């Protein structure tokens, strides 16, 4: 073939078929499964940015999503604690989320973390208070035996340490943690 010659359409078709087949395979393997994956994690997608109204609407329609887990075993409550979304935590608790649900981290030999452990590590006092008011067990322990207070101390989260310490004293005296 010379540079000015036209490429026969049969050659284009023969060269395009493997590319087309690969594209169909990738789309069928990845693309068609994305809507199902997203659908099963819709509440997580709303809790992550703190879309409280969207969460409330979804939970009113589909309450079974409340304690669903994502690919890394987090509940929406764990994700909201991780992102520091006290409003999301409050809405999830209002709908009856399990505030003491355990999370087994995929990339760690530790596990059995509650949302309170997560909030304590990230130093979000508003989230810690919300979880304590919602009935989170301040003395729950991870696989390594650490409480939320231990983790807050380890990460030097002073305000959270104070809140958890006060919650421990209140529970020892027969109370239920901080008041609203």
N, C-alpha and C positions, 0 to 999 in steps of 0.2 A: 504494500500500500504506500502510495505517495502522500506527502503532507496535504495536498489539496483534495484527495479522494474523500468521498463520503463514507462514513462507517455504516456497514450494513445493519439493518434493524435486527437481524437474527443474532448478530454478535452482541448487540446491546442487551437483547433479551436473555441470552445465555449468561452473560456476565452479571445481569441484575437479579436473576433468580436466586442464587445463594444469599445475596444481601437481603432480598425480600423475605426469604424463608427465615433467616436469622432474626429479622425485625419482627415477624409474626410470632416466633418462638419467645423472644424477649417480652413482647407485649402480653402474650398469653400467660407467661409465667409471672411477670411482675405487674404489669398494668391492670390486668383484670382482677388481681387480688387486692389492689390498693383500696378500692371502695369498701370492701368487706373489712379490711384492717381499720380503716378510718372509722367506719360505722361502729365497730365494736369498741372504739376508744373515743367516741364522740364526747363523752363527759370529761375525759382527760383533756381533750382539745379545748373545752370551755373553761375548765378549772385552771389550766396553765396561765392564760393571760388575765384571769380573774373576772370572767364574764358571768357575774352572779345572776343577772336576769336570764341569760341563756341557759344556765345550769338549772335554775328554778323551773323554767318552762319545760326543759327536757325531763327533769325528774318528776314533774307533775304528770307528764304523759307516759313515761317509762321508768317507774321507780326501781325496776330490776337492775338498772345500770349503776346503782349507788355504790356498790362495793366491788365492781368489776376491776380486773387487773389488766395492766398493759403488758407489753412485751418484756419488760424488765421487772414484772411482778408488783409494780406500784399500784395502789388504789388511787382514786382521785384525791383522797384526803392526804396521802403521802406526797403527791405531786404539788398540791396547794401549799403544804408545809414547806416543801423544798423551795418553792418559788416565793414564799413569803406573802401569800395571799390570805390574809385573815378573813376577809369578806367571803371568799370561797369556802374557807373552813367553816365559817359560821353557817353558811347556806347548806353545806353538806351535813353538818351536825343537826341542823334543824330538820332535815329530811330523814334523819335516823342513821347516818353513817356509823360504822363500827370504829369508834375513836381509838380502840386498842387493837385494831387489825395489825398483823405482823407482816413485815417486808423482809424477804431474804434476798439480799443484794447479789446480783449475778456475778460481779467481778471481785467478790471478796469472800474470805472465809468467815466473816462475821455475818450476822443476820438477826432475824427476829426483832427488827427495829419497828417501833410504832411511829406515828406521825410526830409525837412529842419528842422522840429522840432526834428526828430530822430537824425539827424547828429549833431544838436546843443547840445542835451543831452549828446551824447557820445564824444563831444569835438573834432570832426574831421574837422579841418579847411579846408583841401583840398576838402572834400565832400561838405562842406558849400559853398565854392567858386564855385565849379562845379555846384551846384544846383542854386545858384544865377545867374551865367552866363547863365544857361539854362532857366531862366525866373521864378524861384520860387518866390512866394510872401513873402517877408520878414515880412510883417505885418499880415499874416494869423494867425488866433487864434484857439486854441483848444476849446473843449466844456467848459472848465473852464476859457476861456478868455486869455490864455497865448500865447504869441508870441514866436518865436524861440529865440529872444533876451532875453526874460524873462527866458526861460529854460536854456540858456547858462549861464546867471548870477546866477541862482539858483544852478547850478552844478559847478560854478566857473571855467568855461572854457574860460580863458582870451583871447586867440587868436581868438576864435570864437566870443566872445562878441565884440571885436574890428572890425572884418569883418562885422558882422551884423549891428553894429552901423554905420560904414562907408557906408554900403549899404543903410541904412535908410536915411542918409544924401544925398547920391547921388540921390536917388529916389525923395526926397523932392526938389532937385534942378533940376529935370527933366531928370535925367539919369536912367540907368537900373541896377545899382549895380556895383560890381567890374569888372574891365576889365581883359581879359585873361592874 
